[in-house]
Amino acid sequence: MSPIETPTFVQDWLKTVPEGTFDSLAPDPSRAAFFSADLINGFVHHGPLASPRVHGIVDDVVRLFTDGWNHGIREFVLLQDTHDPSTPEFNSYPPHALKGDAESETIPELANLPFAQNLTVIEKNSLHPAVETTFNDWWDEHMDLNRAIVVGDCTDLCVYQLAMHLRLRANALNLQDFDVIVPINSVQTFDIPDDPANPGTAHPGDFFHDVFLYHMASNGIRVVTGITTGKDEAR
């Protein structure tokens, strides 16, 4: 079976996605925050769900966090799989990121940042960031925020759930001037080729990555190709 192609209308939309700058997307850095989905060892470096595609965004995320810090952003929230061994999720995915295992730990590329003391880790036992977690409690204590920059993996799973939760809860609370921003170069998903012997297991990475970016944008999430400091443009 040939690879599943991204629909033409999605390809056409992707060509229109602009680049962003911190000055335009987060003009008041004191009201902006980064939210990371599952940048843990088990999806980046080792384990049954580690993906080279996800590994490929790490440098861009480190650069983005560093540029954001230099811009003045001080809130960094890491939503991370930290699974109970009995979670029913393991009926759908191989056991991964068990609580207490190195797979569930923040990747060292982020844990060793010079401002790592500003990283807030919130553990989760499902794809969703706020179901039976402390995420909404954290947000309730930071209701002055009006910019949420989302990075991580996987585009169609935990990134989607995180970005949509931020967008939908902001809508439900009538939060004005609240933007959820997803930079394409800082999110990614995995790829599993089609195997006729195992129907239902294929996961064409490019297809799901592109289509879910489109779906997030159609629900009011601001998708950009990346975020730059904007300094070059100012010169």
C-alpha positions as CSV (number, residue, x, y, z in Angstrom):
1,M,0.0,0.0,0.0
2,S,1.4,3.4,-1.0
3,P,1.8,6.1,1.7
4,I,-1.3,8.1,2.6
5,E,-0.9,11.5,1.2
6,T,-1.9,14.7,3.0
7,P,-5.1,16.0,1.4
8,T,-4.5,18.7,-1.2
9,F,-6.5,21.3,0.7
10,V,-4.3,20.7,3.8
11,Q,-1.2,21.0,1.7
12,D,-2.5,24.3,0.2
13,W,-3.2,25.6,3.7
14,L,0.3,24.6,5.0
15,K,1.8,26.8,2.3
16,T,0.1,29.8,3.8
17,V,1.2,29.3,7.4
18,P,3.4,32.2,8.5
19,E,6.4,32.4,10.7
20,G,5.9,34.2,14.0
21,T,8.1,36.4,16.2
22,F,8.1,36.7,20.0
23,D,7.4,40.4,19.7
24,S,4.2,39.8,17.7
25,L,3.0,36.6,19.4
26,A,3.9,37.3,23.0
27,P,4.2,41.1,23.3
28,D,3.9,40.9,27.1
29,P,6.2,38.0,28.1
30,S,5.0,38.2,31.7
31,R,1.6,36.9,30.4
32,A,3.0,34.1,28.3
33,A,3.8,30.5,29.1
34,F,5.3,27.5,27.3
35,F,3.5,24.2,27.6
36,S,5.3,21.0,26.6
37,A,3.6,17.6,25.9
38,D,5.7,14.5,26.7
39,L,9.2,15.6,26.0
40,I,10.4,12.7,28.1
41,N,13.1,10.1,27.6
42,G,10.5,7.4,26.7
43,F,9.4,9.3,23.5
44,V,12.8,10.8,22.6
45,H,15.7,8.6,23.7
46,H,14.8,5.1,24.6
47,G,11.8,2.8,25.1
48,P,9.2,1.1,22.9
49,L,7.7,4.4,21.9
50,A,10.9,6.4,21.3
51,S,10.7,8.0,17.9
52,P,13.4,9.5,15.7
53,R,10.9,12.0,14.3
54,V,10.2,13.3,17.9
55,H,13.9,13.3,18.6
56,G,14.3,15.6,15.6
57,I,12.4,18.5,17.2
58,V,14.5,18.6,20.4
59,D,17.1,21.2,19.2
60,D,14.3,23.5,18.0
61,V,12.5,23.2,21.3
62,V,15.6,24.0,23.3
63,R,16.3,27.0,21.0
64,L,12.7,28.1,21.4
65,F,12.7,27.8,25.2
66,T,16.0,29.7,25.3
67,D,14.8,32.5,23.0
68,G,11.6,32.7,25.0
69,W,13.5,33.0,28.3
70,N,15.6,35.8,26.7
71,H,12.4,37.4,25.6
72,G,11.2,37.4,29.2
73,I,8.9,34.4,29.5
74,R,9.3,32.7,32.9
75,E,6.5,30.1,32.9
76,F,7.4,26.6,31.5
77,V,4.9,23.8,32.2
78,L,5.9,20.3,31.2
79,L,2.9,17.8,31.0
80,Q,4.5,14.4,31.2
81,D,3.3,10.8,31.0
82,T,4.0,9.1,34.4
83,H,2.0,6.0,34.2
84,D,0.6,3.6,36.7
85,P,1.4,0.0,35.7
86,S,-2.3,-0.8,35.7
87,T,-3.4,1.9,33.3
88,P,-5.8,0.6,30.6
89,E,-3.9,2.8,28.2
90,F,-1.5,-0.1,27.9
91,N,-4.3,-2.0,26.0
92,S,-3.7,0.5,23.2
93,Y,0.0,1.2,23.5
94,P,3.0,-0.8,24.8
95,P,3.8,-0.1,28.5
96,H,5.9,3.1,28.6
97,A,6.9,5.9,30.9
98,L,6.1,4.1,34.2
99,K,6.2,6.1,37.3
100,G,9.7,5.9,38.8
101,D,11.3,4.7,35.5
102,A,13.8,6.8,33.6
103,E,11.4,6.8,30.6
104,S,9.1,9.1,32.5
105,E,11.8,11.7,33.2
106,T,12.2,15.0,31.4
107,I,14.7,14.8,28.6
108,P,18.2,16.1,29.8
109,E,18.2,18.7,27.0
110,L,15.5,20.5,28.9
111,A,16.3,19.4,32.5
112,N,19.8,20.8,32.1
113,L,18.8,24.3,30.8
114,P,20.3,27.1,32.9
115,F,16.8,28.2,33.9
116,A,15.5,24.7,34.6
117,Q,14.3,25.9,38.1
118,N,11.5,27.5,36.2
119,L,10.2,24.2,34.7
120,T,7.0,23.0,36.3
121,V,6.4,19.3,35.8
122,I,2.8,18.0,35.9
123,E,2.4,14.3,35.8
124,K,-0.5,12.6,33.8
125,N,-1.7,9.1,33.4
126,S,-3.5,9.6,30.1
127,L,-3.3,11.4,26.8
128,H,-5.2,14.4,28.3
129,P,-3.3,17.0,30.3
130,A,-6.1,17.9,32.7
131,V,-8.0,14.7,33.5
132,E,-7.2,13.7,37.0
133,T,-4.1,16.0,37.1
134,T,-3.2,19.3,38.8
135,F,-3.1,21.2,35.5
136,N,-6.3,23.2,35.9
137,D,-5.3,24.1,39.5
138,W,-2.0,25.5,38.1
139,W,-3.8,27.4,35.5
140,D,-6.3,28.8,38.0
141,E,-3.3,30.3,39.8
142,H,-2.1,31.9,36.6
143,M,-5.2,33.4,35.2
144,D,-3.4,36.5,34.0
145,L,-1.8,34.5,31.2
146,N,-3.0,35.2,27.7
147,R,-0.5,33.4,25.5
148,A,0.1,29.7,25.5
149,I,2.9,28.3,23.3
150,V,2.5,24.5,22.9
151,V,5.4,22.2,21.9
152,G,6.1,18.5,22.1
153,D,4.6,15.2,21.0
154,C,2.6,13.8,19.5
155,T,0.9,16.2,17.2
156,D,-2.3,14.1,16.8
157,L,-2.3,12.8,20.4
158,C,-1.0,14.6,23.5
159,V,-0.1,17.9,21.7
160,Y,-3.6,18.0,20.2
161,Q,-5.2,17.3,23.6
162,L,-3.1,19.9,25.3
163,A,-3.6,22.7,22.7
164,M,-7.4,21.9,22.4
165,H,-7.8,21.9,26.2
166,L,-6.2,25.3,26.5
167,R,-8.3,26.7,23.6
168,L,-11.6,25.1,24.7
169,R,-11.2,26.0,28.4
170,A,-10.3,29.6,27.5
171,N,-13.4,29.7,25.3
172,A,-15.6,28.3,28.1
173,L,-14.2,30.8,30.6
174,N,-14.7,33.7,28.1
175,L,-11.0,34.6,28.3
176,Q,-10.5,37.5,25.9
177,D,-7.3,38.0,24.0
178,F,-6.2,34.4,24.8
179,D,-4.0,32.8,22.1
180,V,-2.9,29.2,21.9
181,I,0.1,29.0,19.5
182,V,1.6,25.9,18.0
183,P,5.0,26.2,16.1
184,I,5.2,23.4,13.5
185,N,8.9,23.0,13.9
186,S,8.5,22.2,17.6
187,V,5.8,19.5,17.4
188,Q,5.9,16.0,15.8
189,T,4.4,12.6,15.8
190,F,5.6,9.0,15.1
191,D,5.4,6.9,12.0
192,I,4.3,3.2,11.6
193,P,4.2,1.8,8.1
194,D,1.1,-0.1,6.9
195,D,1.4,-3.8,7.6
196,P,-1.3,-5.9,5.8
197,A,-0.7,-8.7,8.4
198,N,-1.6,-6.3,11.2
199,P,-4.6,-4.1,10.1
200,G,-5.3,-1.2,12.3
201,T,-1.7,-0.6,13.3
202,A,-0.5,1.9,10.6
203,H,0.2,5.4,11.7
204,P,1.4,7.5,8.7
205,G,3.3,10.3,10.5
206,D,3.2,13.0,7.9
207,F,-0.6,12.5,7.3
208,F,-1.5,12.8,11.0
209,H,0.9,15.6,11.7
210,D,-0.4,17.7,8.9
211,V,-4.1,17.0,9.3
212,F,-4.1,17.6,13.0
213,L,-2.3,20.9,12.6
214,Y,-5.0,21.9,10.2
215,H,-7.7,20.7,12.6
216,M,-6.2,22.7,15.5
217,A,-6.1,25.8,13.3
218,S,-9.7,25.4,12.3
219,N,-10.6,25.5,16.0
220,G,-8.9,28.8,16.6
221,I,-5.4,27.7,17.5
222,R,-2.7,29.9,15.9
223,V,-0.3,27.6,13.9
224,V,3.0,29.1,12.8
225,T,6.0,27.5,11.1
226,G,8.2,28.6,13.9
227,I,8.9,31.5,16.3
228,T,12.0,33.8,15.9
229,T,13.4,36.5,18.1
230,G,12.5,39.1,15.4
231,K,15.9,40.8,15.9
232,D,17.0,40.3,12.3
233,E,13.8,41.8,11.0
234,A,14.4,44.9,13.2
235,R,17.8,45.6,11.8
